[in-house]
Amino acid sequence: MVFNLAFSSHEKIYKMTIELQKLHQVWLDHRAAQNTDFQNIGFDELSNSIVGTGPFYYYIIDFYDMSLSHVSPGIEEIHGLDIDRVTFNDVLATIHPDDIDFVVKAEAFLTRFFSENISREKLTKYKISYCYRGRLKNGDYALLNHQAVMLSLSDDGGYGKSLNIHTQIDHLSHCNTYNISLIGLYGEPSYLNMRLEERSLGYFSKKEKQILKLIAEGFSSIEISQKLFITVQTVKKHRQNILGKTDCKNITQLINECTRQGII
């Protein structure tokens, strides 16, 4: 019995190590080829990046060499990690073993989402947000909200430095929705509560997006045809094609999803 428990523990540690390697690979595949710099961050900008109340800490991760800087004292208060010696692997090791797979998939999902739907150079204009369970100083686990703002990119769009903010929110909820949000900054549209398994709606053509926007504004097929100088039959065909690209049952559901994902 003791042997079985020990084996199970070693097996879990081995699995966790493999998952963390996968997480590292997601970032390494897209990191900058050389070190990048960023403008100094003032307290106002930092505080404006934080959403929600609760104990929190922040740090800047340099994806070029995975080094940390500007680590706040909260990391010691929450995780018991030495502010002067903490490494990125130390932070990753606080993730609950059962949530590591989600974090790996979330980071890969975000990379793919930007590649397919948002131009790479706009990475610095978005704040990433999702939750996971993290190990506290006393050994218990609590729900944390992870927020990240990319501070710099290389000329080819590789990941440079990122400001990461982790807020303890177990006083608000103990249930993780496992959703991902991209909050648009500087007027960019937001994509809220996206699920890993859902189909992104960001691949509509320019004409389809025009029609979706007009439908959302209440225009009929006849009115849309007049505005876009196309036939009513063409409008109806576009509507059919749009629904065919999604899992939505009707236009109303589609409009709601498009609005939530920031497409219209």
JOLINNOR-V873837 format. One record per backbone hydrogen bond with DSSP energy under -0.5 kcal/mol. CO is the residue of the C=O (numbers start at 1). NH is the residue of the N-H. Records with the same first field share a line. If there is no record, write none. Layout:
CO = NH ; NH
//
This chain:
1 = 5
2 = 6
3 = 7
4 = 8
5 = 9
6 = 10
7 = 11
8 = 12
9 = 13
10 = 14
11 = 15
12 = 16
13 = 17
14 = 18
15 = 19
16 = 20
17 = 21
18 = 22
19 = 23
20 = 24
21 = 25
22 = 26
23 = 27
24 = 28
25 = 29
27 = 30 ; 31
28 = 31
30 = 159
40 = 42
42 = 46
43 = 47
44 = 48
45 = 49
46 = 49 ; 50
47 = 50
49 = 51
55 = 168
57 = 166
58 = 72
59 = 61 ; 164
60 = 69
61 = 63 ; 162
62 = 65 ; 66 ; 67
66 = 88
67 = 62
69 = 60
72 = 75
73 = 76 ; 77
74 = 78
75 = 79 ; 80 ; 81
76 = 80
78 = 137
82 = 85 ; 86
87 = 91
88 = 92
89 = 93
91 = 94
92 = 95
94 = 135
96 = 99 ; 100
97 = 100
99 = 103
100 = 104
101 = 105
102 = 106
103 = 107
104 = 108
105 = 109
106 = 110
107 = 111
108 = 112
109 = 113
110 = 114
111 = 115
112 = 116
113 = 117 ; 118
114 = 118
119 = 122
120 = 123
121 = 124
122 = 125
123 = 126 ; 150
125 = 185
126 = 128 ; 150
127 = 183
128 = 148
129 = 181
130 = 146
132 = 144
133 = 96
134 = 142
136 = 139
140 = 136
142 = 134
143 = 169 ; 170
144 = 132 ; 146
145 = 147 ; 167
146 = 130
147 = 165
148 = 128
149 = 163
152 = 160
154 = 157
158 = 154
159 = 32
160 = 63
161 = 151 ; 152
162 = 61 ; 164
163 = 149
164 = 59
165 = 147 ; 167
166 = 57
167 = 145 ; 169
169 = 172 ; 173
174 = 176
175 = 177
178 = 196
180 = 194
181 = 129 ; 183
182 = 184 ; 191
183 = 127
185 = 188
191 = 182
194 = 180
195 = 198
201 = 204
205 = 209
206 = 210
207 = 211
208 = 212
209 = 213
210 = 214
211 = 215
212 = 216
213 = 217
214 = 219
215 = 218
220 = 224
221 = 225
222 = 226
223 = 227
224 = 228
225 = 229 ; 230
231 = 235
232 = 236
233 = 237
234 = 238
235 = 239
236 = 240
237 = 241
238 = 242
239 = 243
240 = 244
241 = 245
242 = 245
243 = 246
250 = 254
251 = 255
252 = 256
253 = 257
254 = 258
255 = 259
256 = 260
257 = 261
258 = 263 ; 264
259 = 262
260 = 192
//
